C-alpha cells in the first residue's frame, strides 16, 4: 500500500539534499550543461520548480500545465536565471507543494497528470520524489544513481518495470539485481525471454534512460531498446 505521508517526507529529504548540494556551486553554474541533452543545469532546476507547481495543480484537480507549449516556454524563460534565484524559486515551489499535500483530502481519488495519464492522488508524492531524485542525478554535480536511497531505487524499478509491462516494443524481459531482487517487464513484442542482470543502479539507469545498459549482463537475446519515458 502506498504511504503518501512517508513519500511526502521522502520528497522533503530529497529536496533538501538537492538544495544543499546546488547551494555549494558558484552562481554561474546554471549555465553549465546538464546530463540531459539540450538542457543546462538551469533548465533542470527550472523544470523542478515548475513541476512542483504542476503536481500541486493536479492535487487540486486542475490541469498540471496550461499546455505543453506553456510548460516548455516556462522552462526556457526561467532557465537563464542566476543560481540563487533558481534555488529560492525551487524552495518556494517545494513548500507550496507540501502545503497543498498537507490539506485534508481523499487520497484514493483519481487525479489527471500530463498527456491524459491518470493515477491515484496517493501516488503523486512518489512521482514528485522520482522527479527530484533523478533530476538531481541529471545535474551532473556528483550525485549518482548509486547514491539514491535503496528504497527509492527499488520502488522506481517497480514503477518502470510495470510501465513497460506488456509494451508492444519490448519482448518479455526478466530483471535480476545482484542482490537477488527480481522483476518482469515487456511482453508485448516477439522474442525472448530476455534475462537482464546487474546492480540496482544500473538496472534503474537503463529503465529510466540514464544509462545505456552496457554494464548489464544480458542472456537470451539483445538488450531491449526501451521507448522514451
Rosetta blueprint (number, residue, H / E / L):
1 X L
2 X L
3 X L
4 X H
5 X H
6 X H
7 X H
8 X H
9 X H
10 X H
11 X H
12 X H
13 X H
14 X H
15 X H
16 X H
17 X H
18 X H
19 X H
20 X H
21 X H
22 X H
23 X H
24 X L
25 X L
26 X L
27 X L
28 X L
29 X H
30 X H
31 X H
32 X L
33 X E
34 X L
35 X L
36 X L
37 X L
38 X L
39 X L
40 X E
41 X H
42 X H
43 X H
44 X H
45 X H
46 X H
47 X H
48 X H
49 X H
50 X H
51 X H
52 X H
53 X H
54 X H
55 X H
56 X H
57 X H
58 X H
59 X H
60 X L
61 X L
62 X L
63 X L
64 X L
65 X L
66 X L
67 X L
68 X H
69 X H
70 X H
71 X H
72 X H
73 X H
74 X H
75 X H
76 X H
77 X H
78 X H
79 X H
80 X L
81 X L
82 X L
83 X H
84 X H
85 X H
86 X H
87 X H
88 X H
89 X H
90 X H
91 X H
92 X H
93 X H
94 X H
95 X H
96 X H
97 X H
98 X H
99 X H
100 X H
101 X H
102 X H
103 X L
104 X L
105 X L
106 X L
107 X L
108 X L
109 X L
110 X E
111 X E
112 X E
113 X L
114 X H
115 X H
116 X H
117 X L
118 X E
119 X E
120 X E
121 X H
122 X H
123 X H
124 X H
125 X H
126 X H
127 X H
128 X H
129 X H
130 X H
131 X H
132 X H
133 X H
134 X H
135 X H
136 X H
137 X H
138 X H
139 X L
140 X L
141 X L
142 X L
143 X L
144 X L
145 X H
146 X H
147 X H
148 X L
149 X L
150 X H
151 X H
152 X H
153 X H
154 X H
155 X H
156 X H
157 X H
158 X H
159 X H
160 X H
161 X H
162 X H
163 X H
164 X L
165 X L
166 X L
167 X L
168 X L
169 X L
170 X L
171 X E
172 X E
173 X E
174 X E
175 X E
176 X E
177 X E
178 X L
179 X L
180 X L
181 X L
182 X E
183 X E
184 X E
185 X E
186 X L
187 X L
188 X L
189 X E
190 X E
191 X E
192 X E
193 X E
194 X E
195 X E
196 X E
197 X E
198 X E
199 X L
200 X H
201 X H
202 X H
203 X H
204 X H
205 X H
206 X H
207 X H
208 X L
209 X L
210 X L
211 X L
212 X L
213 X L
214 X L
215 X L
216 X L
217 X E
218 X E
219 X E
220 X L
221 X L
222 X L
223 X L
224 X L
225 X L
226 X L
227 X L
228 X L
229 X L
